[in-house]
Amino acid sequence: MEKISVIIVSWNVLDSLKRCLDSVLVTHYSNLEIIVVDNASTDGSDQLATIKNTQNLGFPKAVNIGLKRATGEYLVILNPDTKIPKDFFIKTRDFFTKFSDAWLMGPKLVSKDGSVQGSVFPEGSIINSFKEFWLGQKGLTAKYSPDSSSPALVNNISGSCIVFPRSTFDKTGFLTEEVFMYFEDLEYCRRIRGLGGKIYFNPEISVEHGHGESSSKSIKADPTKTPFWKGYLWDSSLWYYGPVKHYLMTIISWTGQKLHKTFG
C-alpha cells in the first residue's frame, strides 16, 4: 500500500488540531506518516507536534519544513480546522490511479452543517473585476464550488486540503516563501499550470472545513485598529498580482461597491 504523508501546520488551535488528528487516525490507513509542524503555539498545540518551531514562521514556510521531512509517495497538506472522512486516503489513492494525469487534487469543502463552501478560485483579472463590481455580473471573482458530480479540471484549488503525488513535488519544488500566508496555494497552482500540469476538483471526496481559525488570529496588529490593507492578505495579493493589477482590481472593487451602495 502506497505511503501517504500528511502535513498539518498549527498555531494556537489545540481543539481543532485534536479533532483533525482524530479524523486522520480513525481512517486506519496502514501506511501513514503524520507530520505536525507547530509555529510556536502557546495553547498546548505544540505538545502534539512532530516539529516545534521556536517562532511563527508563517504557513508556507512551515509546510515546507514538513515537506522536507515527508517520505510518502503521496503528500497531503491539511489545515488543522479540517476533518477528513474515514475513506479519505483510499479514495485519494483510487483517484490518482484513475486520473494518472493529475498533478494536484482538492476535495469538495463543506461546513459543519453540511453546506458547500467555495474551494476553487477563479483567476483574478481586471476585466472580471469590472464586470462584477461595475456591471453587476455576479460570480466572477469569488471562490466557488463547481457544479459537477465527478472530478473536474480547474485552474486553482484552495490549499485547505490538497493532495499531490511525489512526482509533482519533484517537478515544482516547495511552496513559495515570499508570503507569510495567503496566495501560496494560488501561486503553487499557477506554477503547476505553467509546467503543463493538471489540477482537479474532486467532489467525490468531502472534507469538513472550519474556515481559517489560525489565519483569523494571524494578523499584524489589533484588528480593531488596523485597516484590512495593512494585513497579510493585502501584502500577499500585492505580491501575487503585482502592483498595477492589484491596485486596479482593488480600486474597481471599492468604487463599484460604493457606486452600487449609493445608487442601488
TAPE-V768706 format. One record per helix or strand of 3 or more residues. SS is the DSSP state (H for helix, E for strand). FROM is the first residue (numbers start at 1). LEN is the number of residues. If there is no record, write none. Layout:
# TAPE-V768706
ss->SS from->FROM len->LEN
ss->SS from->FROM len->LEN
This chain:
# TAPE-V768706
ss->E from->4 len->7
ss->H from->14 len->12
ss->E from->32 len->8
ss->H from->45 len->4
ss->E from->51 len->3
ss->H from->59 len->11
ss->E from->74 len->6
ss->H from->88 len->11
ss->E from->102 len->9
ss->H from->126 len->8
ss->E from->152 len->3
ss->E from->161 len->5
ss->H from->166 len->7
ss->H from->184 len->11
ss->E from->198 len->12
ss->H from->228 len->3
ss->H from->232 len->10
ss->H from->243 len->21
